[in-house]
Amino acid sequence: MFSRHEMSARSKVDAPPPVAIGTANFGSSSFTLLPALLGTIHGYDKGEEIYGDDEPADYAYEVISGAVRTCKLLDDGRRQIGAFHLPGDIFGLEMGSVHRMTADAVVDTTVRLVRRKSLEEAALKDIGVANALRALALRDLRHAEDHMILLGRKTALERVVTFLLEMDRRLAVAGMFELPMCRRDIGDYLGLTLETVSRVISQLHGKGVLGLSNARRIVLRNRQLLGAMAV
């Protein structure tokens, strides 16, 4: 029997060659695995599920292009997004044997899949891989703690500004960045309504601290002032 990813890969990818997993960035840190550790490239359409809540956590994933959101659907239909994973990020590593959240493609996305068993075997043989996995786990923990503080203690303005500064750090090219996610996604990440996110962005634009060339293309014109707003 094939796993869901093995069957999906056979239907969507024509016998891709194995490739070495590369370097993934989360914040300002990097995660480098052994060149000998091989993975498989796989593409997902916008909105397509990569893995589901409570499914076996048999793979780790590296975003090659596009963007991925990990989220939890609550019993009343509300959605909480836990993280956005951008090119270079590794996601899907779990402490237990199953995934705690669902992951799906924000836009058309390409990822590299690596078997969890291969990672664990490599970590037993190579201290560098073990340290890299530990560093990644600590970064994920820090992100979860920062997100908890953001949701529990920051105002709507502070949440949106904090998010924009993070995206600027992770996405900006030539002083500008384009958000792959929509404002409803941003709201579900920040614990805000779509209307609140749009209102705060419009207020910031009106004050001249950020520029908008369209709904998703943003220039931060005063990072120092925005940084003060995010505290």
Contacts in CASP RR format, 6 or more apart in sequence:
PFRMAT RR
TARGET T0000
AUTHOR 0000-0000-0000
METHOD contacts of the structure
MODEL  1
MFSRHEMSARSKVDAPPPVAIGTANFGSSSFTLLPALLGTIHGYDKGEEI
YGDDEPADYAYEVISGAVRTCKLLDDGRRQIGAFHLPGDIFGLEMGSVHR
MTADAVVDTTVRLVRRKSLEEAALKDIGVANALRALALRDLRHAEDHMIL
LGRKTALERVVTFLLEMDRRLAVAGMFELPMCRRDIGDYLGLTLETVSRV
ISQLHGKGVLGLSNARRIVLRNRQLLGAMAV
2 10 0 8 1.000
3 56 0 8 1.000
3 58 0 8 1.000
4 51 0 8 1.000
4 55 0 8 1.000
5 42 0 8 1.000
5 51 0 8 1.000
5 58 0 8 1.000
5 59 0 8 1.000
5 113 0 8 1.000
8 42 0 8 1.000
9 16 0 8 1.000
9 40 0 8 1.000
9 42 0 8 1.000
9 113 0 8 1.000
12 42 0 8 1.000
12 43 0 8 1.000
13 40 0 8 1.000
13 41 0 8 1.000
13 42 0 8 1.000
13 43 0 8 1.000
16 40 0 8 1.000
16 41 0 8 1.000
16 42 0 8 1.000
18 38 0 8 1.000
18 39 0 8 1.000
18 40 0 8 1.000
19 38 0 8 1.000
19 39 0 8 1.000
19 40 0 8 1.000
19 41 0 8 1.000
19 112 0 8 1.000
20 33 0 8 1.000
20 34 0 8 1.000
20 35 0 8 1.000
20 36 0 8 1.000
20 37 0 8 1.000
20 38 0 8 1.000
20 39 0 8 1.000
21 33 0 8 1.000
21 37 0 8 1.000
21 38 0 8 1.000
21 39 0 8 1.000
21 62 0 8 1.000
21 112 0 8 1.000
21 114 0 8 1.000
22 32 0 8 1.000
22 33 0 8 1.000
22 62 0 8 1.000
22 112 0 8 1.000
23 30 0 8 1.000
23 31 0 8 1.000
23 32 0 8 1.000
23 88 0 8 1.000
24 30 0 8 1.000
24 31 0 8 1.000
24 62 0 8 1.000
24 63 0 8 1.000
24 88 0 8 1.000
24 89 0 8 1.000
24 90 0 8 1.000
24 136 0 8 1.000
25 31 0 8 1.000
25 88 0 8 1.000
25 89 0 8 1.000
25 170 0 8 1.000
26 89 0 8 1.000
26 90 0 8 1.000
26 136 0 8 1.000
26 139 0 8 1.000
26 140 0 8 1.000
26 143 0 8 1.000
27 139 0 8 1.000
27 169 0 8 1.000
27 170 0 8 1.000
28 169 0 8 1.000
29 135 0 8 1.000
29 139 0 8 1.000
31 90 0 8 1.000
31 132 0 8 1.000
31 135 0 8 1.000
31 136 0 8 1.000
32 132 0 8 1.000
33 114 0 8 1.000
33 119 0 8 1.000
33 122 0 8 1.000
33 129 0 8 1.000
33 132 0 8 1.000
34 122 0 8 1.000
34 126 0 8 1.000
34 129 0 8 1.000
36 122 0 8 1.000
37 114 0 8 1.000
37 118 0 8 1.000
37 119 0 8 1.000
37 122 0 8 1.000
37 129 0 8 1.000
38 114 0 8 1.000
38 118 0 8 1.000
39 112 0 8 1.000
39 113 0 8 1.000
39 114 0 8 1.000
39 115 0 8 1.000
40 112 0 8 1.000
40 113 0 8 1.000
41 64 0 8 1.000
41 110 0 8 1.000
41 111 0 8 1.000
41 112 0 8 1.000
41 113 0 8 1.000
42 110 0 8 1.000
42 111 0 8 1.000
42 112 0 8 1.000
42 113 0 8 1.000
43 108 0 8 1.000
43 109 0 8 1.000
43 110 0 8 1.000
43 111 0 8 1.000
44 50 0 8 1.000
44 104 0 8 1.000
44 105 0 8 1.000
44 108 0 8 1.000
44 109 0 8 1.000
44 110 0 8 1.000
44 111 0 8 1.000
45 105 0 8 1.000
45 108 0 8 1.000
46 105 0 8 1.000
46 106 0 8 1.000
46 107 0 8 1.000
46 108 0 8 1.000
46 109 0 8 1.000
47 104 0 8 1.000
47 105 0 8 1.000
47 106 0 8 1.000
48 104 0 8 1.000
48 105 0 8 1.000
49 102 0 8 1.000
49 103 0 8 1.000
49 104 0 8 1.000
50 61 0 8 1.000
50 68 0 8 1.000
50 103 0 8 1.000
50 104 0 8 1.000
50 105 0 8 1.000
50 111 0 8 1.000
51 57 0 8 1.000
51 59 0 8 1.000
51 92 0 8 1.000
51 99 0 8 1.000
51 102 0 8 1.000
51 103 0 8 1.000
52 99 0 8 1.000
52 101 0 8 1.000
52 102 0 8 1.000
52 103 0 8 1.000
53 72 0 8 1.000
53 73 0 8 1.000
53 99 0 8 1.000
53 100 0 8 1.000
53 101 0 8 1.000
53 102 0 8 1.000
54 98 0 8 1.000
54 99 0 8 1.000
55 98 0 8 1.000
55 99 0 8 1.000
56 97 0 8 1.000
56 98 0 8 1.000
56 99 0 8 1.000
57 92 0 8 1.000
57 93 0 8 1.000
57 94 0 8 1.000
57 96 0 8 1.000
57 97 0 8 1.000
57 98 0 8 1.000
57 99 0 8 1.000
57 116 0 8 1.000
58 115 0 8 1.000
58 116 0 8 1.000
58 117 0 8 1.000
59 92 0 8 1.000
59 113 0 8 1.000
59 114 0 8 1.000
59 115 0 8 1.000
59 116 0 8 1.000
60 90 0 8 1.000
60 91 0 8 1.000
60 92 0 8 1.000
60 93 0 8 1.000
60 113 0 8 1.000
60 114 0 8 1.000
60 115 0 8 1.000
60 116 0 8 1.000
60 119 0 8 1.000
61 68 0 8 1.000
61 85 0 8 1.000
61 90 0 8 1.000
61 91 0 8 1.000
61 92 0 8 1.000
61 103 0 8 1.000
61 111 0 8 1.000
61 112 0 8 1.000
61 113 0 8 1.000
61 114 0 8 1.000
62 88 0 8 1.000
62 89 0 8 1.000
62 90 0 8 1.000
62 111 0 8 1.000
62 112 0 8 1.000
62 114 0 8 1.000
63 85 0 8 1.000
63 86 0 8 1.000
63 87 0 8 1.000
63 88 0 8 1.000
63 89 0 8 1.000
63 90 0 8 1.000
63 91 0 8 1.000
63 109 0 8 1.000
63 110 0 8 1.000
63 111 0 8 1.000
64 87 0 8 1.000
64 88 0 8 1.000
64 110 0 8 1.000
64 111 0 8 1.000
64 112 0 8 1.000
65 87 0 8 1.000
65 109 0 8 1.000
65 110 0 8 1.000
66 86 0 8 1.000
66 87 0 8 1.000
66 105 0 8 1.000
66 106 0 8 1.000
66 107 0 8 1.000
66 108 0 8 1.000
66 109 0 8 1.000
66 110 0 8 1.000
66 180 0 8 1.000
67 84 0 8 1.000
67 85 0 8 1.000
67 86 0 8 1.000
67 87 0 8 1.000
67 105 0 8 1.000
67 106 0 8 1.000
67 107 0 8 1.000
67 109 0 8 1.000
67 180 0 8 1.000
67 181 0 8 1.000
68 84 0 8 1.000
68 85 0 8 1.000
68 89 0 8 1.000
68 91 0 8 1.000
68 103 0 8 1.000
68 104 0 8 1.000
68 105 0 8 1.000
68 106 0 8 1.000
68 109 0 8 1.000
68 111 0 8 1.000
69 81 0 8 1.000
69 82 0 8 1.000
69 83 0 8 1.000
69 84 0 8 1.000
69 85 0 8 1.000
69 103 0 8 1.000
69 104 0 8 1.000
69 106 0 8 1.000
69 181 0 8 1.000
69 185 0 8 1.000
69 189 0 8 1.000
70 81 0 8 1.000
70 82 0 8 1.000
70 83 0 8 1.000
70 85 0 8 1.000
70 91 0 8 1.000
70 92 0 8 1.000
70 101 0 8 1.000
70 102 0 8 1.000
70 103 0 8 1.000
71 79 0 8 1.000
71 80 0 8 1.000
71 81 0 8 1.000
71 82 0 8 1.000
71 101 0 8 1.000
71 102 0 8 1.000
71 103 0 8 1.000
71 104 0 8 1.000
71 188 0 8 1.000
72 79 0 8 1.000
72 80 0 8 1.000
72 82 0 8 1.000
72 100 0 8 1.000
72 101 0 8 1.000
72 102 0 8 1.000
73 79 0 8 1.000
73 102 0 8 1.000
74 80 0 8 1.000
78 188 0 8 1.000
79 188 0 8 1.000
80 188 0 8 1.000
80 191 0 8 1.000
81 185 0 8 1.000
81 187 0 8 1.000
81 188 0 8 1.000
81 189 0 8 1.000
82 101 0 8 1.000
82 147 0 8 1.000
82 189 0 8 1.000
83 91 0 8 1.000
83 143 0 8 1.000
83 147 0 8 1.000
83 189 0 8 1.000
84 106 0 8 1.000
84 180 0 8 1.000
84 181 0 8 1.000
84 185 0 8 1.000
84 189 0 8 1.000
85 91 0 8 1.000
85 103 0 8 1.000
86 170 0 8 1.000
86 171 0 8 1.000
86 180 0 8 1.000
90 136 0 8 1.000
91 103 0 8 1.000
92 99 0 8 1.000
92 103 0 8 1.000
93 116 0 8 1.000
93 119 0 8 1.000
93 133 0 8 1.000
93 136 0 8 1.000
93 137 0 8 1.000
93 140 0 8 1.000
94 100 0 8 1.000
106 180 0 8 1.000
106 181 0 8 1.000
106 185 0 8 1.000
107 180 0 8 1.000
119 129 0 8 1.000
119 133 0 8 1.000
122 129 0 8 1.000
123 129 0 8 1.000
123 130 0 8 1.000
123 133 0 8 1.000
124 130 0 8 1.000
150 158 0 8 1.000
150 159 0 8 1.000
150 162 0 8 1.000
150 190 0 8 1.000
151 159 0 8 1.000
151 190 0 8 1.000
151 191 0 8 1.000
154 162 0 8 1.000
154 230 0 8 1.000
156 190 0 8 1.000
156 192 0 8 1.000
156 196 0 8 1.000
156 200 0 8 1.000
157 200 0 8 1.000
157 203 0 8 1.000
157 229 0 8 1.000
158 229 0 8 1.000
158 230 0 8 1.000
158 231 0 8 1.000
159 190 0 8 1.000
159 191 0 8 1.000
159 192 0 8 1.000
160 186 0 8 1.000
160 190 0 8 1.000
160 192 0 8 1.000
160 197 0 8 1.000
160 200 0 8 1.000
160 201 0 8 1.000
160 204 0 8 1.000
161 200 0 8 1.000
161 204 0 8 1.000
161 226 0 8 1.000
161 227 0 8 1.000
161 229 0 8 1.000
161 230 0 8 1.000
162 230 0 8 1.000
163 186 0 8 1.000
163 189 0 8 1.000
163 190 0 8 1.000
164 204 0 8 1.000
164 210 0 8 1.000
164 218 0 8 1.000
164 220 0 8 1.000
164 226 0 8 1.000
165 220 0 8 1.000
165 223 0 8 1.000
165 226 0 8 1.000
165 227 0 8 1.000
165 230 0 8 1.000
167 177 0 8 1.000
167 179 0 8 1.000
167 218 0 8 1.000
168 175 0 8 1.000
168 177 0 8 1.000
168 218 0 8 1.000
168 220 0 8 1.000
168 223 0 8 1.000
170 177 0 8 1.000
171 177 0 8 1.000
171 178 0 8 1.000
171 179 0 8 1.000
172 220 0 8 1.000
175 219 0 8 1.000
175 220 0 8 1.000
176 213 0 8 1.000
176 217 0 8 1.000
176 218 0 8 1.000
176 219 0 8 1.000
177 217 0 8 1.000
177 218 0 8 1.000
178 216 0 8 1.000
178 217 0 8 1.000
178 218 0 8 1.000
179 186 0 8 1.000
179 216 0 8 1.000
179 217 0 8 1.000
179 218 0 8 1.000
180 216 0 8 1.000
181 189 0 8 1.000
182 216 0 8 1.000
183 194 0 8 1.000
183 197 0 8 1.000
183 198 0 8 1.000
183 201 0 8 1.000
183 215 0 8 1.000
184 194 0 8 1.000
186 192 0 8 1.000
186 197 0 8 1.000
187 193 0 8 1.000
187 194 0 8 1.000
187 196 0 8 1.000
187 197 0 8 1.000
190 197 0 8 1.000
201 210 0 8 1.000
201 212 0 8 1.000
204 210 0 8 1.000
204 226 0 8 1.000
205 211 0 8 1.000
205 212 0 8 1.000
208 221 0 8 1.000
208 222 0 8 1.000
209 220 0 8 1.000
209 221 0 8 1.000
209 222 0 8 1.000
209 225 0 8 1.000
209 226 0 8 1.000
210 218 0 8 1.000
210 219 0 8 1.000
210 220 0 8 1.000
210 221 0 8 1.000
210 222 0 8 1.000
210 226 0 8 1.000
211 218 0 8 1.000
211 219 0 8 1.000
211 220 0 8 1.000
211 221 0 8 1.000
212 218 0 8 1.000
213 219 0 8 1.000
220 226 0 8 1.000
END
